[in-house]
């Protein structure tokens, strides 16, 4: 049986600092220097005021499951062996929301508002931030 490679994120000039930090096991997000809005996904202009005067800020890596679904049928052949898996939006303690996976638990145990913390998946060409339930 032929193994199909998982599609990986393709860093751009704008998102490269995010992916570089992930490779160092740090979670960062752009913050607008003009209006102080912190946001994800990385983009060249602030979504609140359209300023291009941005800086990168270290995040705590903690948050809560905002919403989620349990994927039971792979949309891509490379994910067939992973089903079922949790696709979630995590609301970080600092405010931004991030599309991610919740790992490290039975998918049936995931709940909205569940506390989670970042973990880093180094198995591909790019390190990907994922989340796991907070112990305790």
Beta strands, then each sheet from edge to edge (+ up, - down):
strand 1: 28-32
strand 2: 38-39
strand 3: 54-58
strand 4: 62-71
strand 5: 85-92
strand 6: 97-103
strand 7: 115-121
strand 8: 128-133
sheet 1: 2+ 1- 3+
sheet 2: 4+ 5- 6+ 8+ 7- 4+
end
